[in-house]
Amino acid sequence: MIRINGHALCFPTLHGTLAIALAMAVAATATAQDYPAKPVRLMVSSSPGSGVDIVGRIVAQRMSESLGAIIVVENRAGAGGTLGVQFVSRAAPDGYTLLMVAPSFTISASYERDLPYDVIRDFAPVGQATTGHYIVVVHPSLPVHTLKELIALAKARPGRLNFGSGGNGNSSDMAAEYFRGMTGINIVHVPYKGSGPAVSALVAGEIHLMFANITAAVPHIKTGRLRALAVTGEARSTALPDLPTVVEAGVPGYVVPNWFGVAAPAHTPPEIIARLGTALTTAMRSPDMRERLAAEGAEPVTTTPAEFGKLIAREVAIWSKVVKSAGVK
């Protein structure tokens, strides 16, 4: 006899191992039926003020309403974003600890051989939430107004211009590395502990340029504290429609989309994943969500968990090729 939530379950004809397995399945079903019974944590593996943090808080607010439970955003930055990811990979698979996933999630898997987790094996995709861009921004003191002028200046001053990022291997770093490899320019990398501090450093004039998350950069562009040159997606941004893409600005083939989504620890019960996926879809379809995200340079997206899983696998494959061709270590 096995007791679950105070109820006795008897398996007179089953072997012990099978009985335990069945009991665990019954317990998981009971847990899924009661979910959510307490607040949910949404882990953001970067500092406050970063693009994923800003979007994560918007998503958490609306998702809380559709899920019927408070979702608390918690920042756990460090180690290029891997600390927060590792924390979630080791959390109980009960739906109460989630991860706001960004491109750095797949990029780190492309070059880090000793990651304490596997982005495919150790996580259960819930769904994509947004799509968007990175944006090439410079401090206004830099005498360039177009991407071609930036490339020309960098070639005229090899090794004298620098770019900031949210850390070694961070998505903003890799977007710049990819650009550096495609254009043949020599610019120096200055890593910070998170994209938020890097954007602040650029606003303060401590660095020359950055491939920033558009969400974090747009407020400073609108106030004139940063100058935008181009966006990295396939199409122009709805937030800055007059700004060209990098391809339009003269670098054929350079496309680096930005996106955010939600994932849970592997082995989270399918019923809970489905519940979370429905809550996320409902949140992203909220009447005001497109307007709220547009102000941050992002657009809402809805996918199934399976579709988001395919995106993650595809991104890992793409960045693996970029890392290899760029010689990034």
N, C-alpha and C positions, 0 to 999 in steps of 0.2 A: 504494500500500500504506500502511495506517495501523496503528500498533502501539497496543494497549490492554493494560495490565497485562502487557507483555512478549510478547503474542501478535500475530502479523501478520495483518491482515485485508486481503484484496485485493478490489477492486471493478472488474473489468476493463471492464464494460459500463455503468457508472454515471458520470454527470457528477460533477465534484469536489464541488459543493455538496451533492448528494444523498448522496454517499458519506460526507461529514463528518456529515450529519444522522443517517445510519444508524449510524455509528460512535458518535455521542453516545448514541443510544438503547441500543446494546449496552452501552456503559459504564455507563449508568444502571441497566440491568438487573443487571449484575454487582455494582454497588454495593449495590443493594437486596437481592440474595441474601446478601451478606456482612454486612448490617446486623443488629445493631449490633456494630461491631468495636472500639469505644473508649467512654469515658464520654460521657454526654449532659449538656448544660447546660440547666437549666430556669430561664429568666430571670423574676424577679419585679420588676416595675417600681414597687416601693414599699419602704419601709424595713423592717428586721426588726421583728417584733412586730405588724405589721398583719394584718388578717384574711386577705388573700390570701397573705401570707407563711406564716402558721400552717397554712392549708389546703394550700398548695403543698408544704410539707415533709412533711405527712402523705401526700399523693398521691404525691410523688416516692419516698418510701420503699417504698410498696406497688407502685408502677409499676416500680421498679427490679427487684423480685423477678420480676414477670411478664414484663418485657422481657428480662431476662437481662443487664443492663448497669447500671452505677452511674449514677444521675442526680444530678447536683450542683446544688443550688439556689444561684443567684447573685442578689443584690439589686443593682439598678441604678435607684435612685430619682432623682427630680428632674423639674422642668418639668411638674408635675401628672401624673406617671406616663408622660409621653411619651418620656423618654430611653430607658428599657428597651425600650419598644415599637419605637422607631426602630432600636435596635441589632439586634433580631431581624429586622426587616423587611429589613435589609441583610446579614444573615448568609447563609452558603452554604446552599442548599436541599438539605441532605444528611441531615437528621434529627438532627443533633447539637447544634442550638441550637433550643430550644423556648421558648414564652412561656406563662406562667400568665396567663390572660385573666380580667379582672374587669369589672364594669359601666363603670368609667371608660374602658375601651377603646372602648366604643360612645358614651359620653357626650361624650368629647372630639371625636369625629367629628361631633357635632351642632352644635358652636358654633365650633370652631377652623377657620378658613379656610386657614391656612398650615401645616397639619400636614405634616411631611416624609414622610408615608406615607399610604396609603389602606387603611382597615381591611378593606375587601372585596377590593380588587385585590391587595394585597401580602401576604396571609396565607392559609394553607390550614388550615381548621378540622380539629382532630383529634377533639374531643368535649367535651361538657359533663361536669363532674365532680361538682358539688354545686349545691344550691339552698338558700336560706336567707332571712334578713331583715337589714334594718338595724334598729337599736333606738334609740329616743329616750331618752337618759340625761342626768341632771343631776347636778351636784355636790350632796352631801347638805345643804350649807349653804343651798341655794336652797329657800325655803319653799313647795314644791309637791310634791304626791304623786300627782296625776293630770294627764292631758294638758289637761283643761279648765282646771285651776288654772294650768297653765303659760301657756296662751293668755290667760287673764284677767290674769295678772301682766304679761305682755308688753304687753298693750294698756294697762294702767295705767301702765306705765313705758316708753313708746315710745323706742327707741334706747338704752336703758340696759342691756338684756340682750345678751349676745353668745353666739355659737356657734362652735365650732372645727371645722376640717375638715383633710383631708390635703392641701389646696392649692386654689388657684383652679380651678374646673371639676372637681375631684375628685368621685367619686361621693357622698361624704358631704356635700360642699358642695351638689351639685345636689339631693339628697334634701331638704336643709333649704330651699333656694331654692323648690322645689316646694311645700313645706309653708308657707313664708312667703307665697307667692302665694295659696294656697288659703284661708288663715286671715286674711290682711290684717294680720299683725303686723309690727312693725318691730324686728328684731333685727340686731345688727352681726356681720358675718363676720370671723373671725380665722383666716387660713390658716396652716398649718404645713407643714413639709417632710416630709409623710407622715402617714398615719393613726395610726401608732404614737406619734409625738411628740404628736399632738393628743390622743389618749386619755390619755397621761401628764400633759399639761397640765390636762386636766379632773380627773383624780384629784388633782392638786396644788392644785386650786382656782383656777387661773389664768384659766379660762373658766367660763361658767355651764352650758352644755349642748352636746350634740352628737348628730348622727344617725350613730351609730357602727356599724361592722360588728359584728354580734352576736358573732362569733368572738372579737374582741379585747376586747369589753366584758364578756362573761359572767364571767370570773374576778374582775373588780373588783366586779361586782354581787353575787356570792356572798359576798364578804368585807365588803360594806357600804360600800366606798369610792366606789361610784356608786349612784344610785337610778334604776331603770328605770321608764319610764312607759308605753311601748307599743312594739309591733313593727310594721313597715311592710308585711309581706306580706299576702296574701289570707286566710291562716289563721294561727292561733296557732303559736308555736314549740314544738317538742317539748322544747327545753331549758328553756323558761320557760312552761309551759302555763297558768299562772294570769294571765299578762300579756295584756291585751287588744290587739287590733290597733288601728291608728290609726282605722280606720273605726268599730270598736266603741266607741272612746274619744270619738267625737263629730265626726270629720271625714269626712263621706261622700265616697266617690270617691278617697280618697288610698290608693294601693297602689303600693309601690316594692319589688319583689322583689330579692333579691341572689343572685348566682350566680357560679360560677367554672368555668373550663374550660381546655383546652390547645389551642394553635395552633402552627403551624410556618410558616416562610417560604413564600411562594408558589413554585410550581414544584417543591416537594418531590415526588419520585416517588410516584405513587399506591400502589405496593407498600409503601413506607415509612410513608405515612400510615395504610394499613390495618394494618400491624404495630403502630404506635403506638396506633391506635384499639383494637385487640384488647387490648393491654397495659393501657390505661386502663380499659376495661370490666372486665377481669379484676380489676384493682386495686379498683375501686369495688364489686365484688361480693364482696370478701373478707369472710369471716364476721364479723370484728371491726370492719370499716370503719364500719358504721352507729353502733356504740357509740362509737368514737373520735371521729367527727365530731359526734355528738349532744352530747358534752361541750363542743364548740366552737360549738354552735348551728347546725350545718349538717347537711344530709342528702345521702347519695350519690345520684347520678343517672347513668344510662347513656344515651348517644345515639350515633347514627352521625355521622360527619363531616358528612354532608349536613344532618342535623337540627340540628346545632350551627350550621352556616352560616346556616340559616333563622332561628335565634334571634338571631344577631348582626345580621342585616339588619333583623329586626323591631324590635330594641332601638334601632338607629340611627334608624329612622323614628319611634318613640315619643318618644325624647328630643329629636328635632328639633322636634316639636310643643311639648314642654314648654319648651324653650329660647326658642322664638318667643313663646309666650304669657306667659312670665315676663319677657321682655325681657332675658335674660341675655346679657352680652357678655364 
